[in-house]
Amino acid sequence: MHEFGAGSGRAMVSAIQRIDFQGRMRGFELDEISAASARELIHQTGLTGRYEVCHGDFFTGLHPAEKRRCVVANPPYLPHPEERPAFPHLSGGHTGAGISKRILSAGFDTVLMMISSYADPCSVLAHARACGYTLTSWMVLPLRMGAFSRRPHVRSRIDAMARAGTAFVAGERYLLAGGVWDRAGSGSGDQSAMLSRVMARFGAADRQPVS
């Protein structure tokens, strides 16, 4: 298995320990300090040989010949109006959906990924279908925007996308969805349309006039 954006490694270490995962996980982390922290945690928890974190870019770090069975990802999804954002490791591009779409285009059999309601989620779901994926399961969690998404230039971009119908927010709250996309299925039972409706209705509630 592969992991996009290992961070400090705590989330994956906790998951491995909780389900007693016996396979091998190979994670990638752009931030050097976070990658070093993850490797130290792996050593401390006795997961050396089962969980590896590489400092570097996920897309360039993948070996062309290796099997791409499953990837776990919580990609950056902040929509940035600038060509060169101040915090590139948090930027998902102009709409926030760029990195998510690249992961879906990387050729994995199964993708476990988070998508945000303010980062053009409907286009991400459509891209997944175009890549041959079926959304087999999902769940959503309402969250409050963090410090970076509340920055004026980012929030202004989110609001513009909301007016255009490509972002769905309710005040300072948004939905974060975790989904499982599988390429092995026939495509029947795809739940993309249902997730799209849930996100759209969440955003529509914020636009209802107060009586």
Residue pairs with C-beta under 8 A, 6 or more apart in sequence:
1 23
1 24
1 25
1 26
1 69
1 70
1 71
1 72
2 25
2 26
2 27
2 28
2 58
2 62
2 68
2 70
2 71
2 72
2 108
3 12
3 25
3 26
3 27
3 28
3 53
3 71
3 72
3 73
4 27
4 28
4 58
4 71
4 72
4 73
4 74
4 75
4 103
5 27
5 28
5 29
5 30
5 58
5 73
5 74
5 75
5 76
6 12
6 27
6 28
6 29
6 34
6 35
6 38
6 53
7 29
7 31
7 34
7 38
8 34
8 37
8 38
8 41
9 27
9 37
9 38
9 39
9 41
9 42
9 51
9 53
10 41
12 25
12 27
12 51
12 72
13 41
13 42
13 45
13 47
13 51
15 21
16 25
16 47
16 50
16 51
17 45
21 50
22 50
23 50
24 49
24 50
24 51
24 52
25 50
25 51
25 52
25 72
26 52
26 54
27 38
27 51
27 52
27 53
27 54
28 53
28 54
28 56
28 57
28 58
28 61
29 35
29 38
29 53
29 54
29 55
29 56
30 55
30 56
30 57
30 89
31 89
32 55
35 53
35 54
35 55
36 55
38 53
39 53
42 48
42 51
42 52
42 53
54 61
58 103
59 102
59 106
62 68
62 106
68 106
68 107
68 108
68 109
69 108
69 109
69 110
70 108
70 109
70 110
70 111
70 112
71 103
71 106
71 108
71 110
71 111
71 112
71 113
72 112
72 113
73 100
73 103
73 111
73 112
73 113
73 114
74 113
74 114
75 92
75 99
75 100
75 103
75 113
75 114
76 89
76 90
76 91
76 92
76 99
77 92
77 96
77 97
77 99
77 100
77 114
77 115
77 116
77 118
77 119
78 85
78 87
78 90
78 91
78 92
78 96
78 119
78 148
78 149
78 154
79 92
79 93
79 94
79 95
79 96
79 118
79 119
79 120
79 154
79 157
79 158
79 161
79 167
80 91
80 92
80 93
80 94
80 96
80 153
80 154
80 157
81 94
81 153
81 154
81 156
81 157
82 153
85 91
87 148
90 148
92 98
92 99
92 100
92 119
93 99
95 119
95 120
95 123
95 161
95 166
96 116
96 118
96 119
96 120
96 167
97 115
97 119
97 120
97 121
97 123
97 124
97 127
100 113
100 115
100 119
100 124
100 127
101 123
101 124
101 127
103 111
103 113
104 111
104 113
104 124
104 127
104 128
104 131
104 133
104 181
105 127
105 131
108 183
109 182
109 183
109 184
110 180
110 181
110 182
110 183
110 184
111 128
111 133
111 179
111 180
111 181
112 178
112 179
112 180
112 181
113 178
113 179
113 181
114 176
114 177
114 178
114 179
115 121
115 124
115 125
115 176
115 177
115 179
116 174
116 175
116 176
116 177
117 167
117 168
117 169
117 174
117 175
117 176
117 177
117 199
117 202
117 203
118 149
118 158
118 161
118 162
118 167
118 168
118 169
118 174
119 167
120 161
120 166
120 167
121 168
121 177
121 195
121 196
121 199
122 166
122 196
122 199
122 200
123 166
125 135
125 192
125 195
125 196
126 192
128 135
128 181
128 192
129 190
129 192
131 183
132 183
133 181
133 182
133 183
134 181
134 182
134 183
134 185
134 186
134 187
134 188
134 189
134 190
135 179
135 180
135 181
135 190
135 191
135 192
135 195
136 180
136 181
136 182
136 185
136 189
136 190
136 191
137 179
137 180
137 191
138 177
138 178
138 179
138 180
138 191
138 195
139 177
139 178
140 175
140 176
140 177
140 178
140 195
140 198
140 199
141 175
141 176
141 177
141 178
142 170
142 173
142 174
142 175
142 202
143 173
143 174
143 175
143 176
144 172
144 173
145 155
145 169
145 172
145 173
145 174
148 154
149 155
149 158
149 174
150 172
158 167
158 169
159 167
161 167
162 168
162 169
162 203
167 203
168 174
168 175
168 199
168 200
168 202
168 203
168 204
169 202
169 203
169 206
170 202
170 203
170 205
170 206
171 206
174 202
175 198
175 199
175 202
177 195
177 199
179 195
